[in-house]
Amino acid sequence: MQLIEIYKSLQGESSYAGLPCVFVRTAGCNLRCVWCDSEYTFKGGHRMALDEVMREVQFLSPNGGLVEITGGEPLLQESEVVALMERLLAAGYTVLIETSGERPLDKVPPQVVKIVDVKCPHSGEGGTFRAENLQHLTPRDEIKFVLASRKDYEFARDFIRDHDLSNRVASVILSPAFRKDASGSRDVSHCLLDPRELAEWMLADGLNVRLGLQIHKFIWEPSLKGV
Ligand code: SF4
């Protein structure tokens, strides 16, 4: 498979945030979100065989734990990524996959936690979520909306209600987008939407969802890669 990097850090998002995690980052993405902080994944990378990837993961985390497959868009390499997920599960890892939900999710093994980042209007990629994927969500999965505006929030709120997401998946997360050129201070001034404002909207609408902050952006220099 074509990969950008494999590294160990702390999980920065989702309800697993704060836990140690090995990240397997694939190359290539078919979307172009305006606030994307992973543009370095769009081209290049290097080929690695499944056995090599497994050896690297086992070196970084020999006693099991969390492994997240992310990108780019990992499901552009569906057959290789599914084979990797099956190997990781068999070796006792808890496996997460981060995907936009634009690619079909039907081949993802049910034991894998799918973290589906449904794109909102201001990402520039709104409407790319594949509706058929709703039937492949399981109670262990998580749905994330990255928000840059009130319009994004209203899109997410209506999507959550229309599809009864809070009762279908383990966690629904609303997360302010971070400026892709953020550097220097590690604080909320880099968020494109003020988390306080988002919290007030969530409470006013009575949504049973989680506010998520990308904690790695607050722990490390926001422009740092590989964390
Ligand atoms: S789907 Fe992810 S990697 Fe692809 S452009 Fe959007 S934020 Fe970047």
Residues whose N, C-alpha, C, O or C-beta is under 5 A from the ligand:
A	BS01	SF4	C29 L31 R32 C33 C36 S38 G71 G72 S100
